[in-house]
Amino acid sequence: MTEERAKVLIIGSGPAGYTAGIYASRANLNPVIYEGNQPGGQLTQTTEIENFPGYPDGVQGMEMMQQLRDQAERFGARVVARLIDSVDFSKHPFRCVDDRGDVVVADTVIISTGASAKYLGLADEEKYKGMGVSACATCDGFFYRKKNVAVVGGGDTACEEALYLSTLAKKVYMIVRKDYLRASDIMKKRVAERDNIEILYNCNTVGLFGEDGVEGARLVRHLGKPDQEELNIQIDGFFLGIGHKPNTDIFKGQIDMDDEGYIKVNSPYTSTNVAGVFAAGDCADPIYRQAVSAAGTGCRAAIDAERYILENNL
C-alpha cells in the first residue's frame, strides 16, 4: 500500500473530469485524475459526436475524450487508470482508497463519476450499440431525420425523448409496458398532440433485428397473458428512455444526495454539503446530461476548488 498527498483529487473522467483537470492544472494545483472503470466516460461508447462546439465536421467519441485527456496531461494533470473504491469525507484532509489499496490524501475532491443509462438488458442492445441503439435522443436524434424510431418507456424522460425525436423523425413509436403513461399530465398532453407519435401500450421489447444496424424491433403485447401476441415494428433507431443511474454508490452516507442518488450541489456553485468536496457532470445533473454542460461544470468545480484552497491556505 502506498500513500500520496494531492491538493486536488478528481474522481472520474469524461468531459467533466478532464475539463476539471485542465483548469486545475493551469492553476498549478497538480491534480490527480482517477479515470474509473470507464475511462473517458459514456462518450467513449458513442460513435460520432456532432453537437460539441469546435468540431464542425463531427468527431468520434473516443477521439474527443483522448484529446481532452491529452490536454489535461499537457498542463500537468496525472491521470491514473484505476478506480477509487472508498472515501472518507468525515475529516480533512480526505482519505480515498483505490482498487489496489493505495491511498490518496486530498485537500479537495472533485467528483465527476457520471451517470449510466438504464438498459433493458437485452443482448441485442449491446450488439447494436452505436448502430441504432442510443440512450440520448439529443445526442443522436439528428442521424434519424425522416426515419422511423422507437422510444422505450412511459415516464417523463421517455416522453421528452419522443417529443424531441418527433421534430426530426418521420414516425416515433413509444413502447410502453403498462396500459398507461406514467408521465406528468402536461407531458401526456404534448405527446398526444404530436401526430407522428404512436404509443404501443402493454408491449415489451424482446429483441432487435437488422443486418448492418437496427432495422426493427420484436415486441410482445400482453406478455405472459392468455392474449399474448408477437409483433414486429420497422425502425431505424431504438432509444432508451427509462432513465439514468448516477454512479455515486461509494459516496452514500458521505455527502447529500437526492432520492435518485444525484449529488446535491449548492447552486450556482459546485460545492457539496462537505466543505472541500465538489461535484461536476452527470453525477450531479439529472436534467441536461450533455457533454458540453458537463465540461462547463468541470471548469466551475476546478475554480471552486482553487478558491477553497486559497481561502483556507492549503
MARPALUM-37222 format. One line per 5 residues: number of its first residue (from 1); for each residue x, y, z of N, C-alpha, C. Coordinates in steps of 0.001 Angstrom, whole numbers. Each point is the difference from the previous one (the first is absolute). Example, Ala and Ser with C-alpha at 12.3 -4.5 7.8 and 13.67 -1.06 7.14 Angstrom:
2
1> 13190/-5690/7800/-890/1190/0/900/1200/0 ~ -350/1050/-720/820/1190/60/-770/1090/730
//
This chain:
314
1> 837/-1203/0/-837/1203/0/869/1250/0 ~ -334/935/-868/700/1282/-35/-955/1108/410 ~ 556/1137/370/-815/1155/377/602/1242/-627 ~ -827/792/-653/478/1250/-591/-927/1141/382 ~ 536/1206/-81/-774/1203/335/-323/752/-1279
6> -1219/531/-99/-401/776/-1177/-809/1201/438 ~ 240/1118/-659/-841/1169/258/-1399/-209/-572 ~ -48/-620/-1183/-1287/-248/-661/-17/-1441/-503 ~ -965/-755/476/-247/-1345/-527/-1297/39/-787 ~ 77/-407/-1264/-1187/-50/-862/-380/-1461/-166
11> -1201/-355/448/-466/-1381/-73/-952/-121/-1188 ~ 466/-653/-1052/-803/-128/-1208/575/846/-1119 ~ -280/-419/-1216/545/707/-1159/-1142/582/-839 ~ -21/-252/-1285/-1023/595/-850/222/1491/-170 ~ -932/687/-655/164/1439/-240/162/808/1281
16> -732/-377/1060/81/745/1256/1350/-209/671 ~ 414/-1253/149/1246/-286/696/1218/535/-716 ~ 62/-199/-1314/1163/475/-743/45/1527/-42 ~ -1159/639/-144/-17/1470/-6/426/542/1356 ~ -471/-634/1073/454/402/1338/1513/-150/98
21> 525/-1067/-597/1433/-218/10/763/1076/-751 ~ -558/441/-1132/632/1058/-792/92/1291/824 ~ -1113/386/606/-34/1263/739/830/-72/1280 ~ -71/-1123/709/779/-132/1227/1503/-31/-307 ~ 369/-615/-1110/1412/-47/-396/519/1382/-319
26> -798/766/-733/423/1349/-390/101/928/1211 ~ -648/-399/1102/112/769/1243/1137/-523/880 ~ 843/-883/-588/1153/-568/708/-398/-792/1248 ~ -1119/-707/-87/-470/-791/1133/382/-1476/-121 ~ 645/-362/-1109/478/-1376/-203/-1064/-1053/319
31> -1130/39/-657/-1078/-935/329/326/-1442/-386 ~ -595/-918/730/71/-1417/-318/-1388/-441/-440 ~ -98/-593/-1191/-1287/-444/-543/-52/-1522/32 ~ -931/-548/745/-266/-1435/-51/-1121/-221/-1002 ~ 325/-665/-1104/-942/-95/-1117/-1215/-879/273
36> 123/-956/888/-1130/-875/272/-57/-1180/-948 ~ -1114/-747/83/-102/-1237/-792/-448/234/-1438 ~ -258/1266/-362/-290/325/-1398/766/1267/-370 ~ 1312/-124/-237/802/1181/-323/-598/795/-1158 ~ -183/1288/233/-613/828/-1030/-1503/110/110
41> -603/-828/835/-1441/97/218/-849/-578/-1114 ~ -1285/339/35/-979/-567/-921/300/306/-1463 ~ 651/1129/-251/223/397/-1396/946/-946/-732 ~ 755/-775/733/873/-969/-674/-817/-1131/-627 ~ -1275/-96/379/-881/-1013/-579/-812/569/-1160
46> 221/1284/-290/-724/675/-1069/862/18/-1259 ~ -645/-89/-1151/761/63/-1246/306/1457/-326 ~ -853/659/-753/291/1372/-410/-743/1009/853 ~ 727/1044/431/-580/1098/767/-31/1222/-895 ~ -1176/572/-177/-130/1153/-899/-449/1271/710
51> -295/-93/1312/-546/1176/685/939/578/1049 ~ 1288/-385/-38/958/603/920/706/1139/-734 ~ 16/1206/569/608/1143/-688/1447/-254/-388 ~ 362/509/-1171/1378/-96/-451/273/-1130/-958 ~ -1030/-811/-292/163/-1118/-925/-1047/116/-1116
56> 205/891/-958/-1017/231/-1035/-300/-1228/-845 ~ 949/-907/-109/-211/-1217/-785/-278/-1209/875 ~ -219/233/1306/-219/-1104/907/1305/-628/444 ~ -101/-868/1011/1192/-665/524/-437/-1314/647 ~ 847/-1003/-73/-292/-1250/680/130/191/1514
61> -900/-635/750/0/161/1444/1320/-359/643 ~ 575/-1117/-398/1274/-431/567/1103/1005/-313 ~ -17/535/-1212/1023/968/-404/-94/1274/832 ~ -1218/503/199/-163/1231/756/436/-174/1449 ~ -352/-1128/591/404/-243/1387/1517/-137/128
66> 632/-605/-982/1461/-105/28/636/1378/-100 ~ -575/866/-826/520/1362/-130/-134/772/1309 ~ -1134/-153/684/-186/669/1291/1000/-537/1027 ~ 195/-1307/-11/966/-615/912/1410/530/-276 ~ 374/37/-1276/1327/497/-379/192/1448/435
71> -1062/793/-135/92/1409/372/214/151/1509 ~ -725/-799/779/180/52/1454/1426/-396/384 ~ 515/-1044/-633/1358/-456/301/1043/1017/-449 ~ -268/671/-1103/947/1004/-504/268/1089/1037 ~ -1038/353/767/158/1062/989/427/-523/1368
76> 178/-1316/118/566/-522/1237/-884/-907/822 ~ -1209/-302/-463/-842/-942/747/604/-1402/-92 ~ -71/-734/1090/442/-1399/-21/-1234/-885/-80 ~ -107/-752/-1066/-1172/-844/-235/324/-1429/411 ~ -843/-557/850/192/-1353/520/-1132/-883/-519
81> 352/-1052/-711/-1012/-892/-586/-463/-1023/1020 ~ -526/519/1096/-495/-870/1067/-1285/575/594 ~ -505/-691/1005/-1313/301/568/130/336/1478 ~ -660/1067/432/-95/273/1434/-1122/-868/564 ~ 325/-787/1006/-947/-965/570/-775/536/1198
86> 658/834/802/-659/510/1203/565/1368/353 ~ -811/787/701/420/1348/407/-385/231/1457 ~ 739/880/636/-329/437/1356/11/1518/10 ~ -1214/573/-4/-142/1451/-1/-301/536/1400 ~ 167/-848/1017/-372/400/1362/997/967/627
91> 1212/45/-537/1002/913/538/912/469/-1129 ~ 657/1107/258/871/613/-1011/1447/-176/418 ~ 917/-336/-927/-232/-288/-1416/-725/-1326/-194 ~ -539/-176/-1203/-820/-1161/-305/871/-1192/-393 ~ -420/-1185/434/722/-1221/-346/-832/-809/-996
96> 609/-298/-1140/-671/-746/-1055/875/-1201/-358 ~ -607/-1167/-77/729/-1240/-226/-375/-569/-1357 ~ 1006/-392/-789/-291/-534/-1328/-126/-1524/23 ~ -236/-578/-1189/-281/-1426/-88/1217/-886/249 ~ 1180/603/196/1188/-769/372/391/225/1453
101> -798/795/689/283/276/1397/872/1205/232 ~ 407/686/-1078/822/1201/153/-886/1170/436 ~ 586/914/754/-757/1087/606/421/1339/-594 ~ -1008/843/-294/246/1385/-378/-579/874/1107 ~ 854/818/606/-440/949/1016/-152/1347/-694
106> -1233/501/-69/-283/1156/-854/-540/1192/783 ~ 491/1190/-366/-531/1229/583/-1398/291/-539 ~ -195/-278/-1281/-1319/175/-614/-283/-1197/-901 ~ -1266/-279/-190/-425/-1084/-885/-1064/534/-954 ~ 178/-303/-1278/-1026/297/-1004/-561/-1331/-480
111> -1285/-200/211/-659/-1238/-420/-592/206/-1387 ~ 421/-839/-950/-511/105/-1376/-216/-1409/-555 ~ -703/-800/776/-161/-1420/-317/-1111/-282/-1009 ~ -750/1025/-383/-996/-166/-1062/-1227/-776/413 ~ -768/-378/-998/-1206/-803/193/-89/-989/-1142
116> -620/-1119/255/-119/-1046/-1015/-1453/-152/-424 ~ -218/-50/-1301/-1351/-199/-506/-508/-1379/389 ~ -1268/-74/304/-616/-1286/305/-399/-689/-1303 ~ 342/-1269/-105/-343/-795/-1176/-952/-1123/395 ~ -601/-620/-983/-941/-1086/254/706/-1297/360
121> 1255/-106/-391/740/-1216/274/-30/-1013/-1129 ~ -389/446/-1197/-46/-886/-1161/1390/-133/-622 ~ 312/-1183/-466/1281/-199/-685/83/874/-1248 ~ -1140/221/-654/-8/805/-1229/336/1461/255 ~ -221/485/1215/355/1379/306/1515/192/-122
126> 744/-970/488/1450/57/-102/442/-225/-1441 ~ -660/-912/-674/358/-327/-1385/-125/1218/-906 ~ -1058/789/202/-259/1128/-898/355/1356/620 ~ 758/6/1094/390/1269/608/845/794/-998 ~ -403/1230/-241/681/815/-1000/-418/-319/-1422
131> -919/-954/-146/-496/-402/-1328/-1520/43/-22 ~ -554/951/757/-1450/140/55/-549/30/1404 ~ 801/-423/973/-425/39/1400/638/1200/678 ~ -799/789/682/497/1213/657/-790/260/1271 ~ 634/668/948/-682/422/1220/-79/1521/81
136> 220/670/-1126/-6/1469/4/-533/535/-1317 ~ -1265/411/2/-610/532/-1222/655/1312/-416 ~ 335/842/974/625/1278/-323/1348/-205/-678 ~ 717/-1047/434/1318/-273/-581/-100/-576/-1406 ~ -923/-944/-197/8/-812/-1216/-1221/165/-900
141> -972/788/446/-1232/125/-780/201/509/-1409 ~ 1000/854/-183/236/596/-1322/229/-1061/-1065 ~ 565/-1141/384/307/-1047/-975/-1250/-718/-515 ~ -1151/317/595/-1233/-722/-360/-1054/925/-598 ~ 473/1052/-636/-924/914/-678/-772/-763/-1075
146> -1324/174/36/-913/-608/-989/-16/-1530/59 ~ 442/-562/1125/-10/-1448/159/-972/-399/1110 ~ -180/-1298/171/-870/-516/1045/832/-422/1202 ~ -433/406/1187/727/-333/1215/-971/-452/1087 ~ 542/-590/1045/-800/-410/1152/662/475/1274
151> -816/339/984/474/387/1328/-638/-945/1009 ~ 826/-588/858/-505/-890/1042/-213/789/1282 ~ -1183/-149/591/-273/654/1274/-1320/746/-19 ~ -513/265/1196/-1286/683/93/-13/1163/962 ~ 1184/406/469/79/1126/922/356/1297/-702
156> 309/1018/788/336/1308/-569/1238/-62/-888 ~ 991/-790/399/1217/-102/-811/-317/-521/-1389 ~ -783/-1076/-67/-355/-582/-1294/-815/981/-832 ~ -916/714/639/-819/981/-721/868/1130/-552 ~ 952/466/792/910/1052/-468/799/-470/-1209
161> 506/-1246/76/757/-553/-1120/-883/-108/-1239 ~ -1220/-502/185/-914/-181/-1131/-381/1337/-626 ~ -243/1003/824/-370/1319/-514/1144/609/-802 ~ 1213/-133/517/1152/523/-726/157/-718/-1340 ~ -81/-1322/37/169/-782/-1226/-1112/274/-1010
166> -1177/330/489/-1130/245/-913/227/1219/-882 ~ 914/882/408/313/1168/-829/987/-341/-1108 ~ 578/-1196/62/1007/-424/-971/-451/-1208/-812 ~ -539/-994/692/-332/-1271/-634/-1346/51/-716 ~ -163/-935/-909/-1280/-128/-689/-1060/-586/927
171> 380/-1022/756/-930/-675/901/731/-380/1278 ~ -677/191/1151/557/-366/1290/-976/-937/707 ~ 466/-1207/293/-778/-923/824/445/156/1443 ~ -942/1/923/324/-105/1413/-412/-1399/459 ~ 967/-763/507/-257/-1365/451/-179/36/1519
176> -1215/-252/458/-366/172/1405/-483/-1332/568 ~ 598/-441/1094/-370/-1294/591/-1404/0/582 ~ -414/1106/549/-1307/75/653/-1061/479/-984 ~ -1230/106/493/-1081/471/-865/-247/1494/172 ~ 984/694/545/-96/1445/186/1398/591/62
181> 95/1308/-169/1262/725/158/138/439/1460 ~ 1199/-160/557/256/445/1372/366/1482/45 ~ 120/592/-1164/481/1379/-103/-997/989/604 ~ 476/1207/210/-856/1073/505/-1073/351/-1032 ~ -1067/619/457/-1128/309/-890/421/897/-1163
186> 867/966/276/409/901/-1079/793/-739/-1067 ~ 825/-972/427/769/-771/-977/-910/-918/-806 ~ -984/-588/655/-979/-833/-712/-718/817/-1068 ~ -363/1214/371/-724/870/-931/869/335/-1211 ~ 1244/308/249/893/362/-1101/219/-1174/-954
191> 154/-1190/578/173/-1191/-842/-1254/-242/-834 ~ -1158/139/623/-1269/-244/-702/-207/966/-1162 ~ 603/1174/93/-181/1016/-1037/925/-201/-1200 ~ 949/-921/87/925/-247/-1113/-541/-1124/-878 ~ -313/339/-1230/-609/-971/-913/924/-1159/-341
196> 1305/212/59/928/-1056/-424/522/-848/1158 ~ -626/126/1190/331/-879/1121/-1133/-1007/184 ~ 357/-1275/-1/-968/-1070/246/433/-782/1235 ~ -909/-143/952/314/-702/1242/-462/-1450/-102 ~ 922/-903/241/-302/-1437/4/-62/-450/1456
201> -1210/-57/551/-183/-363/1396/108/-1514/200 ~ 248/-397/1241/44/-1421/391/1034/-783/-807 ~ 1083/654/-363/1002/-645/-861/1369/-75/679 ~ 636/-1136/-150/1379/-195/447/891/-248/-1208 ~ 1170/609/1/975/-279/-1061/770/-1267/373
206> 23/-962/-910/717/-1249/267/1218/-170/-896 ~ 146/870/-1011/1171/-107/-861/14/1052/-1083 ~ 1147/110/-662/172/899/-1137/527/-822/-1159 ~ -175/496/-1210/542/-723/-1147/487/979/-1054 ~ 861/-485/-884/561/802/-1072/1339/-550/-425
211> 406/297/-1215/1260/-499/-536/1189/829/474 ~ 101/1240/-451/1132/856/355/-383/1050/1033 ~ -1140/-152/598/-502/942/988/-1438/-358/307 ~ -609/761/892/-1388/-270/371/-922/248/-1190 ~ -821/-985/-285/-1032/128/-1037/-1390/-224/572
216> -67/-529/1216/-1308/-224/606/119/-510/1419 ~ -1142/-43/682/-65/-493/1376/-1071/-1074/98 ~ 289/-1004/802/-959/-1072/265/-688/300/1330 ~ -1305/74/-27/-772/332/1196/-954/-1138/346 ~ -382/-43/1254/-1055/-905/456/-1028/836/748
221> -1230/-68/-459/-1087/713/671/-682/-948/993 ~ -311/527/1183/-633/-786/1076/856/-1216/360 ~ 1279/261/259/956/-1066/298/-475/-846/1180 ~ -14/-1326/-206/-354/-937/1060/-1476/-146/262 ~ -818/619/-829/-1458/-80/184/-625/-836/-1116
226> -1228/-443/192/-638/-860/-1006/-79/626/-1384 ~ -123/1302/-49/-114/675/-1299/1347/511/-508 ~ 1087/-600/471/1339/412/-435/136/-116/-1508 ~ 620/1016/-615/244/-27/-1443/1342/639/-309 ~ 623/-472/-1059/1280/539/-437/-217/932/-1179
231> 803/1046/-59/-66/913/-1137/1372/615/-221 ~ 287/324/-1257/1243/670/-371/-307/1389/-506 ~ 864/940/319/-124/1338/-569/1277/313/-760 ~ -131/710/-1108/1146/379/-822/518/1358/478 ~ 1215/8/511/600/1242/507/1472/53/-388
236> 540/1207/1/1424/213/-272/775/326/1268 ~ -709/479/1039/655/369/1245/-817/-451/1191 ~ 703/-440/1045/-628/-517/1213/568/771/1177 ~ -833/814/662/462/890/1061/-527/-452/1358 ~ 901/-31/970/-378/-335/1368/-429/1271/722
241> -1186/-18/577/-501/1161/730/-465/-398/1387 ~ 755/-899/631/-408/-505/1312/888/539/1124 ~ 714/1084/-301/735/691/1041/1475/-334/74 ~ 665/663/927/1430/-184/256/221/-282/1483 ~ 1109/-632/289/391/-237/1390/1349/666/236
246> 48/985/905/1291/652/276/969/-986/647 ~ 1265/111/-376/1024/-903/526/560/568/1300 ~ -815/-72/1037/352/670/1261/-88/-921/1212 ~ -56/-1298/-221/-226/-925/1117/1065/128/1087 ~ 1254/217/-391/1060/23/1023/-72/1246/885
251> -828/969/-392/-91/1234/781/-1225/26/917 ~ -784/-1069/-12/-1196/-41/849/403/76/1470 ~ -694/865/729/315/199/1401/1120/983/242 ~ 656/435/-1092/1115/939/116/-414/1426/-357 ~ -864/139/-1006/-467/1311/-436/-1495/-77/-304
256> -642/1155/-80/-1438/48/-255/-316/-325/-1457 ~ -1023/-836/-183/-488/-352/-1335/-1514/81/-2 ~ -580/36/-1206/-1451/-67/-90/-440/-1467/22 ~ -1289/-228/-158/-535/-1358/98/513/-926/-1095 ~ 432/575/-1121/507/-803/-1111/1499/-261/96
261> 655/674/937/1443/-179/139/834/1077/-658 ~ -653/1043/-543/758/1119/-566/529/877/1137 ~ 1246/433/-125/630/799/1048/-590/1406/12 ~ -348/473/1176/-537/1351/145/1152/997/91 ~ -103/1067/-791/1009/1057/52/-671/1311/373
266> 825/903/524/-504/1303/432/15/962/-1179 ~ -928/-185/-911/-75/808/-1213/-40/1483/345 ~ 704/859/-765/637/-265/-1289/1411/-584/109 ~ 433/-320/1206/1334/-574/169/-66/-1524/-128 ~ 1156/-636/5/53/-1454/-99/312/-643/1348
271> 17/791/1054/310/-518/1325/-1128/-878/524 ~ 359/-1001/778/-972/-881/640/-172/436/1455 ~ -706/-805/780/-167/334/1418/1269/-231/807 ~ 998/-662/-605/1287/-209/662/998/1016/-563 ~ 501/879/842/948/1026/-450/1233/-661/-604
276> 345/419/-1224/1156/-555/-684/-317/-1114/-967 ~ -1261/-419/-44/-435/-1033/-942/-956/638/-1006 ~ 285/-201/-1276/-759/617/-1078/-489/-1095/-956 ~ -1041/301/-748/-551/-988/-937/-260/658/-1340 ~ 320/-735/-1078/-140/543/-1354/-505/-1089/-937
281> -674/432/-1049/-444/-945/-1012/-1295/-709/349 ~ -224/-1136/-657/-1291/-681/86/-317/-560/1376 ~ 999/-230/849/-286/-519/1334/-752/1017/855 ~ 3/1262/-432/-709/1054/720/-1013/705/-901 ~ -339/-625/-1129/-863/647/-990/-1057/-967/-529
286> -1188/-21/617/-1066/-878/-498/-792/603/-1156 ~ 363/1207/-420/-827/721/-977/611/6/-1398 ~ 1206/530/-154/550/241/-1339/776/-1195/-558 ~ 965/-506/773/769/-1184/-388/615/126/-1401 ~ 647/1124/-246/670/236/-1270/1500/183/232
291> 788/-386/-982/1452/99/139/439/1438/239 ~ -597/934/-722/438/1388/110/-367/591/1362 ~ -1166/-361/538/-357/505/1328/856/-664/1071 ~ 361/-1272/-192/889/-682/943/1369/669/17 ~ 515/317/-1184/1297/683/-76/-53/1343/726
296> -1106/709/-155/-150/1288/679/44/-128/1507 ~ -663/-1019/540/29/-170/1453/1369/-488/468 ~ 720/-706/-858/1370/-386/346/881/1216/174 ~ -158/962/-886/721/1270/104/-349/699/1314 ~ -1293/77/304/-449/692/1211/508/-694/1258
301> -10/-1345/-24/461/-745/1176/1480/265/272 ~ 814/60/-1055/1421/273/181/223/1395/568 ~ -751/977/-496/118/1369/513/-467/61/1457 ~ -1102/-705/314/-480/-40/1387/1038/-639/916 ~ 638/-1074/-470/1022/-670/809/1205/908/218
306> 401/711/-1066/1131/921/124/-284/1077/1043 ~ -1204/553/-40/-357/1050/962/-21/-546/1424 ~ -499/-1215/141/-33/-618/1329/1417/-176/537 ~ 902/-463/-846/1396/-200/415/640/1329/413 ~ -233/1047/-778/575/1305/301/-587/577/1288
311> -1304/-83/153/-656/566/1181/385/-709/1287 ~ 371/-1274/-121/337/-775/1190/1503/-250/152 ~ 795/694/-854/1463/-92/80/498/-1438/-15 ~ -531/-787/-916/368/-1417/-83/1165/-195/-979
//
